[in-house]
């Protein structure tokens, strides 16, 4: 009997529905359950053919246990080795190389020195940085956010240079990205499962969390949806994520990939709505069963993206031949007449609610990729950046 397990934390509706749906399908010699760990021995398996990981971004112990399971043959969704190495700034750089539009973005050193470092640790860093060059490239208004954060935590909207420096001074030991603001006409959030199953959802990030899928917008054109589908598949196949979301802000008809490093994306029915929830449960269950059937004990059963494959093969990035994808795209629909909704006022925003954009977003993260370690403030010992 091959077991499919799900490892999760505070979420409620998705894990139970996922397990129930797999067991309802009654595939021969395949069952599903919540993962149970009572000990982790080096190089010993955890007795699961597949584990769907929804929590190791918050629990380092789980991350190590999953790597140990993977080296013993478990197919972990998502690959814990890649997820440990990945971050948002690299993803943006990869998107540029792939021809997927993204906002202009730079990475900044932490305002305060990391623990166990001194000014001597930063001899290769110029003081001051070329702020004029940075601001000329990104422009204002802009956003600043952690390079490997999630859940809209520590996100700042910036209006000008003075605003930037005032808020940069508050960022402690976070490594931040400074990113061009995209004034968007439309916005999409897309699930991608298995690098081939895509769910495109028109989305309104300026609405309260539980109303963001009730967008009050006319349906998007087929041409735009096809472009978004192609970008979603390309990004996920190159990154190697089995379960991810990609968000796009559409400006002048061009979809800009805003956020595509969400390998434990929110799937709670209370936030995504019943129709989207049903799609995620069904598709994730089918994909986990597919992976269980192909899993072989003692082998590497992880998904490695085309970026890693081309790097290992010493071949050009764009020469990669991505897997043929049988069209499997669905579009979420509003379950009530659009005209019954109030019109959404267009504001200069691409991520956080407008009324909270000028300050760090404090809402508890429901969807994030990596949790920043909270550290004690340490006085800056070097010249001003």
Buried (B, 14 or more C-beta within 10 A) or exposed (E): EBBBBBBBEEBEBBBBBBBEBBBEEEBEEBBBEEBEEEEBEEEEBBEBBBBBBBBBBBEEEBBBBBBBBBBBBBBBBBBBBBBBEBBBBBBBEBBEEBEBBBBBBBBBBBBBBBEEBEEEEBEEEEEEBEEEEBBEEBEBBBBBBBBBBBBBBBBBBBEEEEBBBEBBEEBBBBBBBBBBBBEBEBBBBBBBBBBBBBBBBBBBBBBEBEBBBBBBBEEBEEEBBEBBBBBBBBBBBBBBBBBBBBBBBBBEEEBBBBBBBBBBBBBBBEBBBEBBBBBBBBBBBBBBBEBBBEBEEEEEBBBBBBBBBBEEEEEEEEEBEBEEBEEBBBBBEBEEEEEEBEEBEEEEBBBBBEEBBEEBBEEEBBBBBBBBEEEEEBEBEBEEB
